[in-house]
Amino acid sequence: MHDELSSTLSALADPTRRAILARLSEGEATVNDLAKPFAISLPAISRHLKVLEAAGLISRGREAQWRPCRLEPEALKAVDNWLESYRRFWQGSFDKMDAYLAELTKGDDDGRKH
């Protein structure tokens, strides 16, 4: 089964692709601009861009001979929605831990702490 969330998570699994997305969060960039910080070939960067584009995380425009890439943040919503239930789980666990620690540090009637 291959769904949108699986495609997105698969694309995000690679650190180079995450770095490309981070760069694109600052604004549009060409393939050459995106390749500069990496010690990999332009074809390798293009392969990463194809994966990101297939996952809907980026899109490419066309301006003369340039094809600037841009971030498509809506594609990250599926990941955010998926993480939300886990975020609620962890927040609930932290709330219980806070309540427990508050109970432990609460003073007795005679001022002693538990």
C-alpha positions as CSV (number, residue, x, y, z in Angstrom):
1,M,0.0,0.0,0.0
2,H,1.4,3.4,-1.0
3,D,-0.4,6.4,0.3
4,E,0.3,10.1,0.5
5,L,1.7,9.8,4.1
6,S,4.1,7.0,3.1
7,S,5.4,8.9,0.1
8,T,5.9,12.0,2.2
9,L,7.7,10.1,5.0
10,S,9.8,8.2,2.5
11,A,10.9,11.5,0.9
12,L,11.7,13.0,4.3
13,A,13.8,10.0,5.4
14,D,16.8,11.3,3.5
15,P,18.8,14.1,5.2
16,T,19.8,15.7,1.9
17,R,16.1,16.0,0.9
18,R,15.3,17.5,4.4
19,A,18.2,20.0,3.9
20,I,16.8,20.9,0.4
21,L,13.3,21.5,2.0
22,A,14.9,23.7,4.7
23,R,16.6,25.7,2.0
24,L,13.4,26.1,0.0
25,S,11.6,27.3,3.2
26,E,13.7,30.5,2.7
27,G,12.4,30.9,-0.9
28,E,12.6,29.6,-4.4
29,A,15.9,28.2,-5.7
30,T,17.3,26.7,-8.9
31,V,18.8,23.3,-9.0
32,N,22.3,24.9,-9.1
33,D,21.5,26.9,-6.0
34,L,20.2,23.9,-4.2
35,A,23.3,21.8,-5.2
36,K,25.9,24.3,-3.8
37,P,26.1,23.1,-0.2
38,F,26.3,19.4,-1.1
39,A,29.3,17.4,-2.4
40,I,27.1,15.5,-4.8
41,S,26.5,15.8,-8.5
42,L,23.7,17.8,-10.1
43,P,22.1,14.6,-11.4
44,A,22.0,13.3,-7.8
45,I,20.4,16.6,-6.7
46,S,17.9,16.2,-9.6
47,R,17.0,12.7,-8.4
48,H,16.4,14.0,-4.9
49,L,14.2,16.8,-6.4
50,K,12.2,14.2,-8.4
51,V,11.5,12.3,-5.2
52,L,10.4,15.5,-3.4
53,E,8.3,16.5,-6.4
54,A,6.6,13.1,-6.6
55,A,5.7,13.4,-2.9
56,G,4.2,16.8,-3.5
57,L,6.7,18.5,-1.2
58,I,8.0,20.8,-3.9
59,S,7.0,22.1,-7.3
60,R,9.0,23.4,-10.2
61,G,8.1,26.5,-12.2
62,R,9.4,27.6,-15.6
63,E,11.1,30.9,-16.2
64,A,13.0,31.0,-19.5
65,Q,15.6,28.2,-19.1
66,W,15.3,28.2,-15.3
67,R,13.1,25.8,-13.4
68,P,13.0,27.3,-9.9
69,C,11.9,24.9,-7.1
70,R,9.5,26.0,-4.4
71,L,8.3,24.4,-1.2
72,E,4.7,23.1,-1.1
73,P,4.1,23.2,2.6
74,E,0.5,21.8,2.3
75,A,2.1,18.3,1.6
76,L,3.5,18.4,5.2
77,K,0.0,18.6,6.6
78,A,-0.4,14.8,6.3
79,V,2.6,14.3,8.5
80,D,1.5,17.0,11.0
81,N,-2.0,15.3,11.2
82,W,-0.4,11.9,11.8
83,L,1.9,13.3,14.5
84,E,-0.9,15.1,16.2
85,S,-2.2,12.0,18.0
86,Y,1.3,11.2,19.3
87,R,1.7,14.8,20.3
88,R,-1.5,14.5,22.4
89,F,-0.2,11.2,23.9
90,W,3.1,12.8,25.0
91,Q,1.4,15.9,26.3
92,G,-0.9,13.8,28.3
93,S,2.0,11.8,29.7
94,F,3.9,15.0,30.6
95,D,0.7,16.4,32.3
96,K,0.5,13.3,34.4
97,M,4.2,13.5,35.3
98,D,3.8,17.2,36.2
99,A,0.9,16.3,38.5
100,Y,2.9,13.5,40.1
101,L,5.9,15.8,40.6
102,A,3.7,18.5,42.1
103,E,2.2,16.0,44.5
104,L,5.7,14.8,45.5
105,T,7.0,18.3,46.1
106,K,3.8,19.5,47.9
107,G,4.5,20.2,51.5
108,D,2.7,18.4,54.4
109,D,0.6,20.3,56.8
110,D,3.7,20.5,59.0
111,G,5.9,21.9,56.1
112,R,7.7,18.7,55.4
113,K,8.0,17.6,51.8
114,H,7.2,14.0,50.6
